Amino acid sequence: MPDQRAFLMLTLLRVAEGGDVVADDLRAGVPDPATLDADEREALTELQLWIEDRDIHVGESNYTRFKREWMRDRLAVLRDAPARNDR
């Protein structure tokens, strides 16, 4: 199985730095969300919300700035916390 945590970290970084993500990429990079730990699930949720809110962040610069900061926060959590599966 691919390293889902590494994918999430790279994707969070990409969005935080001004990039984007689409649903197909997210599904391909996280093929088995049930195996994510709590921190990884939160990161996945934040990325899913980014995709769902595309129409908002395209036109709202303050919202976009806030969401990109949130991506940086999620990235810091994944980078600083050891991976664990608490299911």
Number of C-alpha atoms within 10 A of each C-alpha: 7 11 9 20 21 14 16 22 21 13 23 27 19 16 18 22 13 10 11 15 16 13 13 9 12 18 12 12 19 20 13 12 13 10 15 20 16 14 20 24 16 15 24 23 12 17 24 16 12 22 16 13 13 15 10 12 18 10 10 11 11 10 14 19 14 13 19 22 15 16 24 19 15 23 21 14 16 20 13 8 9 10 14 12 12 9 8
